[in-house]
């Protein structure tokens, strides 16, 4: 059994708490006693769940991960009845043979359609009754390894708009058809209204900030936030990307430069939308790799990520891995940005009072002026600051809570290799709570 990562969210609905575990099991607990009311396994013994759950209109939605290897259990999003635990529907994020999108896999059978994980929870718009999910890349990472040619391999690296009542697909937008360098687009979908216009913003590993009409899925705009050399062109009208020619001509066991690399320009460290200023504050990473795709066995249990990497700093960064930037969502203009040596390992949280908080690999936790990006305050904690800071109030007093610890996948593996001067304790999972001034 594969059980890895952490649970990023849980849900409280009526009198129950809902938790999806890393063993791909969903539990409904009595909120007062903690007693298990019902439980459901989803996926197979090779699957996991790290994104957590969402509850909407009486249904518990959860994604699935651990779909790296060739399996008879392709990845999907599931919905369960909140009261009974009965599965209501599932939507396959790797389009299967005979289904819409099933002809986008270069003729590969369902067994060889790996990836399409949903390891970050989606977003919900109650007015449109639509839930939006990001889908990860196809596996193996390289087209040459998986033998998919120039096929788009739906619904990998896409935004999905689903009807939560029945799982029907309302629309999709594929950010990188046939993605081929582990630069997926699985991360948070941010919903913003500009007058009557309802938009969706998201940013993935390529470091491209996407803006879509969330009613129709129409492409509106895209903004490159860091140096990238993967796409030769992004069509300004359609959002269609064109890969560099040598990437299109790839063979296995051949090295390629990829900026950014699998650490991602943006990864699981979530953005923060500050509504009073209309600024989306984004923690970014600036590393590159030399990467090659490997040969794999095309049989059950084969596949996997199937790649080797060598890390290096992105050009023009003066070896600064971390970048924090704010973009005005109405016109996609960068308002401010700055770089630092250490990568950011936490999400950003911002307040109505105009202060944002973020933490990094070098154990520093900072308070930032939302409007200017100026560092207002910082402290050094006992371990790498990572996870999802939260703001809450108690008896009229506002607090910020943040966690520290090890782990974190590619966003902490790459700085571990590149930032040799940073020394971290061998342990230190802790919760810190800071009180804001009156």
Secondary structure, 3 states (H helix, E strand, C coil): CCCCCCCCCCEEECCEEEEECCCCEEEEEECCCCCEEEEEECCCCCCECCCCEEEECCEEEECCECCCECCCCCCEEEEEECCCCCEEEEEECCCCCCCCCCCCCCCCCHHHCEECCCCCCCEEECCCCEEEEECCCEECCCHHHHCCCCCCCCCCCEEEEECCCCCCEEEEEECCCCCCCCCCCCCCCEEEEECCEEEEEEECCCCEEEEEECCCCCEEEEEECCCCCCEEEECCCCCCEEECHHHHCCCCCCCEEEECCCCCCCCCCCCEEECCCCEEEEEEECEEEEEEECCCCCCCCCECCCEEEEEEECCCCCCCCEEEEEEECCCCEEEEEEEECCCECECCEECCCCEEEEEECCCEEEEEECCCCCEEEEEECCCCECECCEEEEECCEEEEEEEECCCCCHHHHHHHHHCCCCCCCCCCCEEEEEECCC
